[in-house]
Amino acid sequence: MSQQKPLIRRTFLQERYEILIKRQREGKATFNELTELDDIVNRDPAIREIVLIENHFIPGADDNNHIDTDPTNEVMKQPQRRTVFTWLKDLFERIFMLPVTEADGKIAAYL
């Protein structure tokens, strides 16, 4: 006998959700499909729970959020040293409220 995968029972909304998520991740989803996806997530509590678990508890599940909250991956950054030029530029910007730019090595202020 051949080994067959067990059948997975899915509703129409669950199947449609999988199709629409796949199209969204590929970047091929239309506005109407995204609206339909939103309606499915808002209408079906089981799918809503799946989405919440994927977005909040599985790291890297959402391709658009590249927020890494793991403190072990953070690199200690040294503060930038301020040069005399940047200190003077900041001083003039605070005093005169003017943006000061550097043009060809010369300091220029817009009036």
Secondary structure, 3 states (H helix, E strand, C coil): CCCCCCCCCCCHHHHHHHHHHHHHHHCCCCHHHHHHHHHHHHHCHHHHHHHHHHHHHCCCCCCCCCCCCCHHHCCCCCCCCCCHHHHHHHHHHHHHCCCEEEECCEEEECC
